[in-house]
Amino acid sequence: MARGKLWTETERKNLRDHFSNLASSRLADAFPGRTPRAINDQAQSLGVKKSRERLAEMGRANAFVRWRRGQEETPEAG
């Protein structure tokens, strides 16, 4: 059962066209009233997945965030 507003066919088409190559947070800006979570849920129900290139980009970004977080937690030698 839908918890929010129903997805229109135009929204579904746009999601199919763009989900594979864009961040869900960026897509949320293009879909007023939709959260990144709602976008991911709808994409999953449509069987749409991120492209290999987008997944690699996400992995690099996440690795950098984890590395930076580790640098902040590491005490400096003194």
C-alpha positions as CSV (number, residue, x, y, z in Angstrom):
1,M,0.0,0.0,0.0
2,A,1.3,3.4,-0.9
3,R,2.2,5.7,2.0
4,G,2.7,8.9,0.0
5,K,1.2,10.2,-3.2
6,L,1.0,7.8,-6.1
7,W,3.6,7.9,-8.8
8,T,2.4,9.2,-12.2
9,E,3.4,7.4,-15.4
10,T,5.5,10.5,-16.4
11,E,7.4,10.2,-13.1
12,R,8.0,6.5,-13.6
13,K,9.3,7.2,-17.1
14,N,11.6,9.9,-15.9
15,L,12.9,7.7,-13.1
16,R,13.6,4.8,-15.6
17,D,15.4,7.3,-17.8
18,H,17.6,8.9,-15.2
19,F,18.0,6.6,-12.1
20,S,20.9,4.6,-13.4
21,N,23.2,7.6,-13.8
22,L,22.2,10.1,-11.1
23,A,22.4,10.2,-7.4
24,S,19.0,9.7,-5.7
25,S,19.5,12.9,-3.8
26,R,19.9,14.8,-7.1
27,L,16.8,13.1,-8.4
28,A,14.8,14.1,-5.3
29,D,15.4,17.7,-6.5
30,A,13.7,16.9,-9.8
31,F,10.8,15.1,-8.2
32,P,9.1,17.6,-5.8
33,G,7.7,15.8,-2.7
34,R,9.8,12.7,-3.2
35,T,12.6,11.7,-0.9
36,P,15.7,9.8,-1.9
37,R,14.3,6.9,0.0
38,A,11.0,7.0,-2.0
39,I,13.0,7.3,-5.2
40,N,15.1,4.2,-4.4
41,D,12.0,2.3,-3.3
42,Q,10.1,3.1,-6.6
43,A,13.2,2.3,-8.7
44,Q,13.4,-1.1,-6.9
45,S,9.8,-1.8,-7.6
46,L,10.4,-0.9,-11.3
47,G,13.5,-3.1,-11.5
48,V,15.7,-0.1,-12.3
49,K,19.3,-0.3,-11.1
50,K,22.3,2.0,-11.0
51,S,24.8,1.7,-13.8
52,R,28.2,0.2,-13.2
53,E,29.8,3.6,-13.8
54,R,27.5,5.2,-11.2
55,L,28.2,2.4,-8.7
56,A,31.9,2.9,-9.1
57,E,31.6,6.6,-8.6
58,M,29.5,6.0,-5.5
59,G,32.2,3.6,-4.2
60,R,35.0,6.2,-4.7
61,A,33.0,8.9,-3.0
62,N,32.2,6.6,0.0
63,A,35.8,5.4,0.2
64,F,37.0,9.0,0.4
65,V,34.4,9.8,3.2
66,R,35.5,6.8,5.2
67,W,39.2,7.7,4.7
68,R,38.6,11.3,5.8
69,R,36.6,10.1,8.8
70,G,39.5,7.9,9.7
71,Q,41.9,10.8,9.5
72,E,39.8,12.8,11.9
73,E,39.8,9.9,14.4
74,T,43.6,9.2,14.2
75,P,45.5,11.0,16.9
76,E,48.4,13.0,15.6
77,A,51.9,11.9,16.4
78,G,53.6,14.3,18.6
